[in-house]
Amino acid sequence: MFKSLKIGFVFCLLSSSAFADESSALTGLAMVGEPQMAQNFTHFNYTNPEAAKGGILRRAAFGTFDTLNPFSLKGNSAQGLNLFYDRLMSRSWDEPFTMYPSIAESVEVAEDRSSITFHLNPSAKFNDGTAITSSDVEFSFDLLKEKGRPNMRNVYKLVKKVTRKDDHTIIFALGKGYDRETVMILSLMPVLSKAWWTGRDFNKTTLEIPNSSGPYKVSEVSAGRRIVYERNPDYWGQDLAVNKGQYNFDKISFDYFRDQTAAFESFKTGSLDVWQDNDPGHWVSAYDLPAVSSGMIKKDQIKHGRVERMWGFIFNTRRAPFDNPKVRRALSLMVDYDWINRNIFHGQYSVTTSYFPNSELAATGTPSSEELGILNVYKDDLPEEVFGAAWQAPPSGSMVATRANQINADALLKEAGWTVRNGLRVNEQTGAPFSFEILVGSAEDEKLAISLKKSLERLGITVTPRTLDSAAFQDRLTSYEYDMMLHFWQNTLSPGTEQTLYWGCASAKMQGSFNYAGICNPAIERLAGEIPNAKTREEMVTYTHALDRILTWENYAIPLFYSDHDNVAYWNTLEHPAQPSLYGNVMESWWATHPTAISEDRP
């Protein structure tokens, strides 16, 4: 038996004491803790409600696209479709994981989070003017549960019963295996038009423009080359607090490029308005331009407090010899972090030592007593280093350090059955050479692969870097067809059910999920499942620290670098709020400084 609370225009999970006093109600549905925004907030703190409407924003995208359906595994979906599809609730980027009113204007949540009832906003409409009803929500749920992406299917299957009370009320009752995050993920559900999608094959790519409900309509599609969104002046949700100060441009376009070099050239000539620069070396060296000197192009470093991506060389442990932890550790000793940061990244980066860098979720120092209580259950199955100091990158930057790392790596490889004959590393039993391929997705990343290749040559290992275009790289990524690849995992300040997709045994066998390394470890499996059930922030952090220690010391990847700010260059016809969000730059909050003066071609 449970109690539930109806929250008129606020979303919260309350203790039973709250039933006697409505003033104790919170203003959002938070994963843990209390929502930040007051009950009658008018806009998020990282937006400008007075931002001008109008103008054009031209952005770059990479690779290609062949579908306007981002919720199916089939095809490559177009950039910017978040502008086109509304969801039941909207996420604040100023909090770890908190949701606020959107299509749903009120909810009821059981105290134990075993059910959630959505009360839909009667004003919510699709772009053709038809009302969004509970029938559309139920249809979306059923469709995505059966044919959606793995992360959706994994969560939606936890729902045991769906009940539509009326056109604006729908109840999701959860079954075995649900956790505290399940209601959060349900609140993120995109609502698809039942009338439009019925009779269409969801698992086929489509460039036919669906009937949707977001702030923008798709106005132009050129397959694989360009997509243009046009702001809907009749958008039903334009006055909601979650949308104030956002979605300001009349048009937003994404032009597709094969690589970063061609796209940046287009930005320099004024054909693109903004450039989010993820290459610190490029950020330091590529802007000696008249437009920068004159102030026509601005360069901003926008600080953020989000978890940065865990970017590095990822071992595919489904394949030998990377199923051997000694081999993985040996290769991890051979990265010269100091040389790479100085010579490739101009000293702009920090070395990544965690799967949750730049946050309180990163393990540091030695384990706390609470962490040890969790880890000791699996003590016989974990590396002894897990129970000591947190993982640090091996020393580098000197001949002494390089030599010591090589000696240690050589010893580990010999213990794993790989010896040296005639200058080549070979399998002691079969004589097969130690050789493998590193998959990379850009010419810039190839520099890093070549650096590792040269380091491993000193151990007699043959490495072949292979650079693919975006589409081919994604195909290999989805099917796990690689020995090692340079890629990343993106965690958040509120880790949840995605941890099972990243590290779980089932996802290691499921193509299209995110367990790139093929991890299947009982301790990791348990922790990935416990994190979404944490009832307090402190408990969540403890579980995440324990998980981080295992991931790093099992050497499933060779971590590289991260930055605590976003590098953004833009033409002075654009502006952004002075106060960034916790998660950093939010492009939806930008606006045109002189919207009526902006045309398709910059003077």
C-alpha positions in Angstrom: 0.0 0.0 0.0 1.2 3.5 -0.7 0.2 7.1 -0.4 0.2 9.5 -3.4 0.1 13.2 -3.6 -1.5 15.3 -6.3 0.6 18.3 -7.1 -1.3 21.0 -8.9 1.3 22.6 -11.3 4.2 21.5 -9.1 6.0 18.2 -9.2 7.4 16.6 -6.2 7.8 13.6 -4.0 6.8 14.3 -0.5 7.0 12.6 2.9 3.7 11.6 4.5 4.0 14.7 6.8 3.5 16.9 3.7 -0.1 15.8 3.4 -1.1 18.0 6.3 0.7 21.1 4.9 0.6 22.0 1.2 3.2 24.7 1.9 5.8 22.0 2.2 5.3 21.0 -1.4 8.4 21.2 -3.6 8.5 22.7 -7.1 10.0 20.0 -9.2 10.5 16.2 -9.4 14.1 15.7 -8.3 16.1 12.5 -8.5 17.4 13.1 -4.9 17.0 16.1 -2.6 14.8 19.1 -3.2 14.3 21.0 -6.5 16.0 24.4 -6.8 13.3 26.5 -8.4 10.6 28.2 -6.4 7.0 27.2 -7.0 6.0 30.1 -9.2 9.4 30.6 -11.0 9.1 32.4 -14.3 12.3 31.2 -16.0 15.5 29.3 -15.5 18.4 31.3 -14.1 20.6 30.5 -17.1 18.1 32.1 -19.5 17.2 35.7 -20.4 13.4 36.2 -20.5 13.9 39.5 -22.3 16.0 37.9 -25.1 15.0 39.2 -28.5 13.1 36.8 -30.8 14.1 36.5 -34.5 17.2 36.0 -36.6 18.9 32.9 -37.8 21.4 30.6 -36.1 23.6 28.5 -38.5 25.4 25.6 -37.0 27.6 22.7 -38.2 26.9 19.0 -38.0 29.1 16.1 -39.1 28.8 12.9 -41.1 25.3 12.4 -42.6 21.7 11.8 -41.7 18.9 9.8 -43.2 16.0 10.0 -40.7 13.9 12.4 -38.7 13.2 9.7 -36.1 15.9 9.9 -33.3 14.1 7.2 -31.2 14.8 4.2 -33.4 18.1 2.4 -33.9 17.6 2.5 -37.7 19.6 5.1 -39.6 21.4 8.3 -38.5 19.1 10.9 -37.1 19.4 14.6 -38.0 20.9 17.1 -35.6 18.6 19.4 -33.7 15.6 17.2 -33.4 15.4 18.1 -29.7 13.9 21.3 -31.1 11.1 19.4 -32.8 9.9 16.9 -30.1 8.4 17.9 -26.8 8.5 15.7 -23.8 6.2 15.1 -20.8 8.5 17.2 -18.6 11.5 19.5 -19.1 14.9 19.1 -17.5 16.7 22.0 -15.8 20.4 22.2 -16.7 21.1 24.0 -13.4 20.5 21.0 -11.3 21.9 17.4 -11.3 18.5 15.9 -12.4 15.3 17.8 -11.8 12.2 18.0 -14.0 9.6 20.8 -14.4 6.2 21.2 -16.1 5.9 20.8 -19.9 3.3 18.6 -21.6 2.3 17.3 -18.2 1.1 20.2 -16.0 0.8 18.1 -12.8 1.7 14.6 -11.5 1.1 12.3 -8.6 4.0 10.2 -7.4 3.7 7.3 -4.9 5.9 7.7 -1.8 7.9 4.6 -2.8 8.0 5.8 -6.4 6.1 2.7 -7.5 3.7 4.7 -9.8 3.4 8.1 -11.4 0.3 9.8 -12.8 0.6 12.5 -15.4 -2.0 15.2 -15.8 -1.6 16.7 -19.2 -1.8 20.4 -20.0 -5.1 20.9 -21.8 -3.4 23.5 -24.0 -0.7 21.0 -25.2 -1.0 20.6 -29.0 0.8 19.1 -31.9 2.0 21.4 -34.6 -1.1 20.7 -36.8 -3.3 22.1 -34.0 -4.7 18.8 -32.7 -4.7 18.2 -29.0 -2.1 16.0 -27.2 -4.1 13.4 -25.2 -3.4 10.5 -22.9 -4.0 8.2 -25.9 -0.9 9.7 -27.6 1.1 9.2 -24.5 0.1 5.5 -24.2 0.7 5.0 -27.9 4.2 6.6 -27.5 5.0 4.4 -24.5 3.9 1.2 -26.3 5.8 2.0 -29.5 9.0 3.0 -27.7 8.9 0.0 -25.4 8.7 -2.3 -28.3 10.8 -0.5 -31.0 12.7 2.3 -29.3 16.3 2.6 -28.4 17.8 0.2 -25.8 17.8 2.7 -23.0 14.1 3.4 -23.5 13.2 -0.3 -23.8 15.1 -1.2 -20.7 13.2 1.3 -18.5 9.8 1.1 -20.1 9.7 -2.7 -19.6 9.6 -2.0 -15.8 6.0 -0.7 -16.2 3.5 -3.4 -15.3 0.3 -1.5 -16.1 -0.8 1.6 -17.9 -4.2 3.2 -17.2 -5.8 6.0 -19.1 -8.4 7.7 -16.7 -9.4 10.3 -19.3 -8.0 12.3 -22.2 -5.6 14.2 -19.9 -4.7 11.7 -17.2 -2.5 8.6 -17.5 -1.1 6.3 -14.8 2.1 4.2 -15.0 2.3 1.5 -12.3 5.8 0.0 -12.0 6.6 -3.6 -11.5 9.6 -5.7 -10.5 13.0 -4.1 -10.9 12.0 -0.5 -10.9 14.2 2.1 -9.0 13.9 5.7 -8.0 15.0 6.9 -11.4 12.3 5.1 -13.3 9.7 7.8 -12.8 12.3 10.4 -13.9 12.9 8.6 -17.1 9.2 8.2 -17.8 8.9 12.0 -17.3 11.4 12.4 -20.2 9.2 10.5 -22.6 8.7 12.2 -26.0 5.1 12.3 -27.0 4.5 11.1 -30.5 1.3 11.7 -32.5 -0.7 8.5 -32.6 -2.7 9.7 -35.6 0.5 10.4 -37.6 2.6 7.3 -36.7 -0.2 4.7 -36.9 0.4 2.6 -40.1 4.0 3.8 -40.5 7.0 1.5 -39.9 8.8 2.9 -36.9 11.9 0.9 -37.7 12.4 2.4 -41.1 14.3 5.5 -41.8 12.1 8.4 -42.8 12.6 11.9 -44.1 8.9 12.5 -44.1 8.3 15.3 -41.6 6.3 13.9 -38.6 3.5 15.8 -36.9 5.2 16.9 -33.7 4.8 19.4 -30.8 8.1 21.1 -30.2 8.9 24.8 -30.5 10.2 24.4 -34.0 8.9 22.8 -37.2 11.2 21.2 -39.8 11.0 23.6 -42.8 13.7 22.1 -45.1 15.4 18.7 -45.4 18.2 17.9 -47.8 19.2 14.3 -46.9 22.7 14.1 -45.5 23.4 17.7 -46.2 21.2 20.2 -44.5 18.2 20.5 -42.2 16.4 23.8 -41.3 14.1 24.4 -38.4 11.6 27.3 -38.2 10.2 28.6 -35.0 6.5 27.9 -34.6 4.8 31.3 -33.8 1.8 29.3 -32.5 3.8 27.0 -30.3 1.5 26.0 -27.5 4.2 26.0 -24.8 6.0 29.3 -25.5 4.8 30.9 -22.3 5.8 28.0 -20.0 8.5 28.9 -17.4 10.7 26.1 -18.8 10.7 27.8 -22.2 11.0 31.4 -21.3 14.2 33.0 -22.7 14.8 29.9 -24.9 14.2 29.0 -28.5 14.7 32.6 -29.6 15.8 32.3 -33.3 13.3 32.3 -36.1 15.4 29.8 -38.0 18.1 27.3 -36.9 20.0 25.4 -39.6 22.5 22.6 -39.5 24.8 22.2 -42.5 26.7 18.8 -42.6 30.4 18.5 -43.2 32.7 15.5 -43.5 35.3 16.9 -41.1 36.1 19.6 -38.6 38.5 21.4 -41.0 35.9 22.1 -43.7 33.4 23.2 -41.1 35.7 25.6 -39.4 36.6 27.2 -42.7 32.9 27.7 -43.2 32.7 29.4 -39.8 35.7 31.7 -40.6 34.0 32.9 -43.8 30.8 33.7 -41.9 28.6 30.9 -43.3 28.3 29.5 -39.8 27.5 31.6 -36.7 28.9 29.6 -33.9 31.8 27.2 -33.3 32.0 25.0 -30.3 35.7 24.1 -30.2 36.5 20.8 -28.5 40.2 20.9 -29.5 42.3 23.0 -27.1 45.2 23.0 -29.5 43.0 24.4 -32.2 41.5 26.9 -29.7 45.0 28.3 -29.0 46.4 28.4 -32.5 43.6 28.7 -35.1 42.1 32.1 -34.3 44.7 34.5 -35.7 42.1 36.1 -37.8 41.2 39.7 -38.8 37.6 39.0 -37.6 38.9 38.1 -34.2 41.2 41.1 -33.9 38.3 43.4 -34.9 35.9 41.9 -32.4 33.6 40.6 -35.1 34.3 37.0 -33.8 34.3 36.6 -30.0 36.0 33.8 -28.1 34.4 32.8 -24.7 35.5 30.2 -22.2 32.2 29.3 -20.5 32.9 27.6 -17.1 30.8 24.6 -16.2 30.3 22.2 -13.3 29.1 19.1 -15.1 30.7 15.8 -15.2 33.1 15.8 -18.2 33.2 12.9 -20.6 35.5 10.0 -19.9 37.4 10.2 -23.1 40.2 7.7 -23.9 41.4 4.6 -25.7 38.7 1.9 -25.0 39.7 -1.7 -24.9 37.2 -4.2 -26.4 37.4 -6.9 -23.8 35.3 -9.2 -25.9 38.4 -9.8 -27.9 41.8 -11.3 -27.0 44.2 -10.1 -25.8 42.3 -7.3 -24.2 40.2 -9.8 -22.1 43.4 -10.0 -20.0 43.6 -7.3 -17.3 47.4 -7.5 -17.2 47.6 -6.7 -20.9 45.3 -3.7 -20.4 47.3 -2.4 -17.5 50.6 -2.8 -19.4 49.3 -0.7 -22.3 47.9 1.9 -20.0 51.4 2.6 -18.7 52.7 3.6 -22.1 50.8 6.9 -22.6 53.1 10.0 -22.3 50.5 12.4 -20.9 53.0 15.2 -20.4 54.2 15.1 -24.0 50.6 14.9 -25.4 49.3 17.7 -23.4 52.2 20.0 -24.2 52.6 19.2 -27.9 49.1 18.4 -29.0 46.9 20.3 -26.6 49.1 23.3 -25.7 48.8 22.5 -22.0 45.1 23.3 -22.0 43.8 20.1 -20.6 43.8 18.2 -17.2 44.5 14.5 -17.1 41.4 12.4 -16.6 41.7 10.1 -13.5 38.0 9.2 -13.2 35.0 8.0 -15.1 33.3 11.1 -13.5 35.9 13.8 -14.0 35.3 17.4 -12.8 32.8 16.4 -10.1 32.3 15.2 -6.6 31.4 11.8 -8.1 35.1 11.1 -8.9 36.9 8.9 -6.4 39.8 10.5 -4.6 42.2 9.4 -1.9 41.6 6.1 -0.2 38.1 4.6 0.2 35.8 5.7 3.0 34.5 3.2 5.5 31.2 3.3 3.6 32.9 2.5 0.3 34.9 -0.3 1.9 31.7 -1.8 3.2 30.5 -2.1 -0.4 33.8 -3.2 -1.9 34.8 -5.8 0.6 31.9 -8.0 -0.5 33.9 -8.6 -3.7 37.4 -8.4 -2.3 38.5 -11.7 -3.7 37.5 -10.7 -7.2 38.8 -7.2 -7.5 42.3 -5.8 -8.0 44.0 -5.1 -4.7 44.6 -1.5 -5.8 40.8 -0.8 -5.6 41.2 -0.8 -1.8 44.0 1.7 -1.8 44.5 5.1 -3.3 42.4 6.2 -6.2 43.9 5.6 -9.7 46.3 8.1 -11.0 47.9 8.4 -14.4 51.5 7.0 -14.5 54.3 9.6 -14.2 55.5 11.0 -17.4 57.5 13.9 -18.8 61.0 12.5 -18.2 63.3 9.7 -19.5 63.3 8.1 -16.0 59.5 7.9 -15.9 59.3 6.7 -19.4 61.8 4.0 -18.8 60.2 2.8 -15.6 56.8 2.6 -17.2 58.2 0.5 -20.1 59.9 -1.9 -17.7 56.7 -2.4 -15.7 54.7 -2.8 -18.9 57.1 -5.4 -20.2 56.9 -7.4 -17.0 53.1 -7.4 -17.1 53.0 -8.5 -20.7 55.4 -11.4 -20.0 53.2 -12.5 -17.1 50.3 -12.5 -19.5 52.2 -14.8 -21.9 53.6 -12.2 -24.4 57.3 -12.3 -24.9 59.7 -10.6 -27.3 61.4 -12.5 -30.2 63.5 -10.7 -32.8 62.2 -7.3 -31.6 58.5 -8.3 -31.9 56.0 -9.0 -29.1 54.6 -12.5 -29.7 52.4 -15.0 -27.9 54.6 -17.3 -26.0 52.6 -20.4 -26.9 51.5 -19.7 -30.5 54.1 -17.3 -31.8 51.3 -15.0 -33.1 52.4 -11.3 -33.1 50.8 -8.8 -30.8 49.1 -6.5 -33.3 45.8 -4.6 -33.2 43.8 -1.7 -34.8 42.8 1.6 -33.2 39.6 3.0 -34.5 39.3 6.8 -34.6 36.6 9.1 -36.0 38.6 12.2 -37.1 41.9 13.3 -38.3 42.5 15.2 -35.1 42.1 12.0 -33.0 44.5 10.2 -35.3 47.3 12.2 -33.8 46.6 10.6 -30.4 46.5 7.2 -32.0 49.8 7.7 -33.7 51.3 8.8 -30.4 50.2 5.6 -28.7 51.4 3.6 -31.7 54.9 5.0 -31.3 55.0 4.3 -27.6 53.9 0.7 -28.0 56.5 0.1 -30.7 59.0 0.2 -27.9 57.3 -2.9 -26.5 57.4 -4.6 -29.9 53.6 -4.2 -30.4 52.3 -3.4 -33.9 49.4 -0.9 -34.0 47.4 0.2 -37.0 45.4 3.4 -36.6 42.3 3.5 -38.8 40.4 6.7 -39.4 36.8 6.5 -40.5 34.2 9.1 -41.4 31.4 9.7 -38.9 28.9 7.2 -40.5 31.4 4.4 -40.8 32.7 5.0 -37.3 29.2 4.9 -35.9 28.5 1.6 -37.7 31.5 -0.1 -36.2 30.8 1.4 -32.8 27.2 0.1 -32.8 28.3 -3.4 -33.8 31.3 -3.5 -31.5 33.6 -4.2 -34.5 36.9 -2.9 -33.2 40.0 -3.9 -31.1 40.4 -0.5 -29.5 38.8 2.8 -30.2 39.2 6.4 -29.2 35.8 7.4 -27.9 34.0 8.4 -24.7 31.3 7.8 -22.1 29.3 10.8 -21.0 28.1 10.7 -17.4 26.0 13.3 -15.5 25.8 14.7 -12.1 22.9 12.4 -11.4 24.0 8.9 -12.6 21.2 6.4 -12.9 20.0 3.6 -15.1 22.4 4.5 -17.9 25.1 2.9 -15.7 23.7 -0.5 -16.5 23.8 0.3 -20.2 27.4 1.5 -19.9 28.8 -1.3 -17.7 26.1 -4.1 -17.4 26.5 -7.7 -18.6 23.4 -7.7 -20.7 24.4 -4.5 -22.5 27.8 -6.0 -23.3 25.9 -8.4 -25.6 23.4 -5.9 -26.9 24.4 -4.1 -30.1 23.6 -0.4 -30.0 24.0 0.0 -26.3 26.9 1.8 -24.7 29.0 -0.9 -23.1 31.8 -0.3 -25.6 34.4 -2.2 -23.5 32.3 -5.3 -23.1 32.4 -5.1 -19.3 30.8 -7.9 -17.3 31.9 -7.8 -13.7 29.7 -8.9 -10.7 30.7 -6.0 -8.5 30.2 -3.4 -11.2 26.8 -5.0 -12.1 25.7 -4.6 -8.5 26.8 -1.0 -8.2 25.3 0.0 -11.5 22.0 -1.3 -10.2 22.3 0.4 -6.7 23.1 3.9 -7.9 19.6 4.7 -9.3 18.1 3.5 -6.0 20.1 5.8 -3.8 17.7 7.8 -1.6 20.2 10.6 -0.7 22.9 12.5 -2.5 25.4 11.1 0.0 24.5 7.5 -0.7 24.6 8.1 -4.5 28.1 9.6 -4.2 29.4 6.7 -2.1 28.2 4.1 -4.6 29.6 6.1 -7.5 33.0 6.4 -5.8 33.1 2.6 -5.3 32.1 2.1 -8.9 34.7 4.6 -10.1 37.5 2.8 -8.2 36.7 -0.5 -9.9 36.4 0.9 -13.4 39.7 2.7 -13.2 41.7 -0.1 -11.6 40.3 -2.7 -14.0 41.8 -0.6 -16.9 38.9 -1.0 -19.2 40.1 2.2 -21.0 43.2 4.4 -21.0 41.8 7.8 -19.8 43.1 10.9 -21.6 42.1 14.5 -20.8 39.2 16.8 -19.9 38.4 20.5 -19.6 36.3 22.4 -17.0 35.0 24.9 -19.5 33.4 25.2 -22.9 35.3 27.0 -25.7 32.9 28.8 -27.9 33.6 31.2 -30.7 30.8 33.1 -32.4 30.1 36.1 -34.6 29.1 39.2 -32.7 25.6 39.0 -34.1 24.9 36.5 -31.3 24.7 36.8 -27.6 24.3 34.5 -24.7 23.3 34.9 -21.0 25.9 36.1 -18.6 25.2 33.3 -16.2 25.8 29.8 -17.6 24.0 26.7 -16.3 25.6 24.1 -14.1 26.0 22.0 -17.1 27.6 24.8 -19.1 26.7 26.3 -22.4 23.0 25.9 -23.4 22.6 26.9 -27.1 18.8 27.1 -26.7 19.3 30.2 -24.5 21.2 32.2 -27.1 19.7 35.0 -29.2 20.4 37.4 -32.1 21.7 40.9 -31.1 20.0 42.5 -34.1 17.4 39.9 -35.2 15.9 41.9 -38.0 19.3 42.7 -39.6 20.4 39.0 -39.9 20.1 37.4 -43.3 21.1 34.1 -44.8 24.3 35.7 -46.1 26.6 37.6 -43.8 27.8 40.9 -45.3 
